Amino acid sequence: MIAAPLAMAAGVNSARSGPSTGEEADIGAPPAVVRTALVEPTTIAQRLTGIANILSPEALIQLDSDIRTAEIAAKFSQRELTRYQSTQSLSLHIIEGAQRQAETAATQLDLLKLRLRQTWGDNSPFLDVDKRKPLIDQLSAGKISLVRLDFPDAMGSLPKNVHVTPLSGGDDTQVSTLWQAPSGNSAMPGVSYFGLITSAPGLRQFDRARAVADKGDARSGTIIPQSALVVFAGETWCYVETAPQTFERRKVPLTWPVASGYLVESGFPVGTKVVVRGASTLLSREAEPGEGDDDDDGRGSDARPHPRPASPMADRPQANDDEAGDDDAGAVEKKQGMREVEAEKYPPKIGVRTESALTAGPTTGSTGRTPAE
């Protein structure tokens, strides 16, 4: 955490900011545009999206029929065994046969009930015989539908506010009864549920739909506004006012986005003041102490004039202007005299322009002397 205390002195705001080592550095007067706001507490439920498959109730209806048949057979065998045991004239062989038949019928009934539990789950409403019969009747009549919900994310408790929307479009339907499935879906690792919904167009057996729910475990924390966030060194931060005109830079996790910013579960308790305007200016002053500007436009010290670098020739001694002028005039006279001596020693040829002629400029006649001259 990087502290950036801003103190008041002589009626002028002054600010000091420390680099990542914890040392403080003077960053000049704080900008007048700095504004803070209190973080707001909130509780949000994570939205889950999955796939809903409308199942055929045929297997459930058949299993219910088998259970009811087994219950009748088990009751009959038990009554017969009781009657045989109360009769003294029957042989032991007949009584043992009736006992074996009653135990077989009871075992068959227990096996069917176990299959029902393994297929539809321990919390299925079909386990209770009093509830199973009316539900089976409604499924058979097409008034309700059985749906399997597959979500890719695991969760600690049952999802809430579960709705199913047809893929072909239409109104969504709320899942009235929901319980966890005993097995997952190999095509979508995660968690699966069974539910009952009211039958509707696009939500009948063998149809596929979109499932939306709220995660059962809601997250609580505070919201950091989007305007308070700044990026530095590849991380996201915000400035917190820890004391009057004293600010501290804290890292903000971007795990839980919300409409107005990001939800954080710790580090920003209720009552924390965060800078919602001027955070970029505080960051620029912290990064370059003393080079900041009061504007919040990110220009920093670009608008300030900078001294021009010294020229490499600046340290060389300069000659006196009068002496330099005299030297230049002497050099010109010496060069002109040498040219006159060369012209007398080597006369120019006819029709050929000499160096002195080129130097002297254009002429209107011949550049050399003729024999007649």
C-alpha positions, 0 to 999 in steps of 0.5 A: 500500500502506498501512502500519499498524505496531503496536508494543509499549510498556510491556506495552500494545499500541499501533497506528499506521496511516497513511492513503492518503497514507502518513502515520501516525496514532495509532489506539490499542491494537491489538485482542487478537482480531487473529490471523494465518495463513500463506498456502498455496501451491497449483496449480489447473487451470482447469475448462473446459466445452464441447459435444461432438458425436458424429460419424458416421464415414461420411465418414472411412470413405469417405475411407479407402476412396478413399485405399486405392483410390488407393494401389492405382492408384498402385502399379499405374501405377508398376509398369507404367511400370517394366516399359514402360521396361525393354522396348526394343521399345515405342514412346516414345508408349506409354512416355509414356502409362504415365508420365502415368498413373503421375503422375496416380495419384500426384497423386490419392493426394496429393490424398486424403491432403491432404484427410484432413489438412485435414479431421482435422488435422495430429496426427490418428491417421488420417494413419498408415496403420498406425494408421488401419486398426484405428481405421476397423475399430473405428469401423465396428463401433461399438466407439468413437465419433468426437467433436468438442469445442468450448470457448468459451475459447482455451488454449495447450496441449491440455486434460487430463482430458477427459470427456464426459457425455450430456445425457440423464444417465448416467456420463461417459466419458473421451476416450482420444485427443485432438488439435486440430481444423484448423478452429473452430466458427462457432457457438461462437468458441473452440477445437475438438478431435477425440477418440475415446471408447468407445461408450456409451448417449447417446454414439453418432453424432449425439448431443450431450453435455457436455464438461468438461476441465482447462485445460492451463496450470495456475496457481500461487500462494498462497491468501488466505483468505476471512476475511482480506478487507475491502472499502474504497473499492470494492476488496478488501484484506487486512492483511499482517504485515510485522514484529512488530505491524506491518501493511500493507494490500494489494489482493487480486484476485478473478480466481481464486476457490477453495474457501477463498478466492482464488488470487493469482499475485503479491504474496503469496509463501509465508510471508506472514502475513495477518490472518484475524481483526481485519482489520475493526477495523484498517481502521476504525482506519485510516479514523478514527485514534483513534476505534477500539474494541477490539471487532471488531464494527464499532461503532467509537466509537459506544459512547463518550459524546459531549459535548452541543453548546452551546446558542445561549442559553448565551452570553447573560447570565443575570439574578440570581434575586432580581432576576428574582423582583422584576421578575415580582412588580412586573409582576403588580401593575401589570397588576392595577392597570390592570385595576381602573381599567378596571373602575371607568371602564367598568362591565360590562353585565348578562349579559356576561362581562368580561375581569376575570371571565374572568380571575378564573375561574367565578362562581355568579351574574351577572357584572354589577350589576343595577339593583336593586343 
